[in-house]
Amino acid sequence: MKVKVGNLDLEIVGEVELNGKNYKVVEVPSAHEYKGFPPSWETVKNSMLSWRPYFKGKMLEVEGKLIPIVNDEYVLYLDEEMYELLVDIYYTFKVNKPSIETNVSTVVTRQIEKIEEKLNRNLKPEEKTDLYLRYSIELAILKDIGMIV
């Protein structure tokens, strides 16, 4: 069954109780799974070097793991890379209150550097461009579901 979360229709894949409250679990598509471009793609694409997202959702800590929740109703089921992107945004813009020069592009660059570390090699320029595009689409998806604005 699908449900409208922000601007996107997401599949409900289950329910979970966290800290005594019931939540619906919705599957959030990654950039690879999303068909076309999300509604806020143009906005995100044009503001990557200046956008300082406001973290509108919440992260509930359960057994040492941060669980992303939007609209106080839905737990987001994300792939690992999108989850790591979201956690990085959370710490960068919600927890740490960065300098005025820090923007969302800083977070994307850091994610790409982490991938290079995991692979133990420098990525080719084309690979970096592909990843930058992927993360930009995923930022638009997170914006469209209301997790960040």
Secondary structure, DSSP 8 states (H G I E B T S, - for coil): -EEEETTEEEEEEEEEEETTEEEEEEE---TTTS-S--TTHHHHHHTTTT----B-SEEEEETTEEEEEETTTEEEE--HHHHHHHHHHIIIIIIS---TT--HHHHHHHHHHHHHHHHTS---HHHHHHHHHHHHHHHHHHHHTTSB-
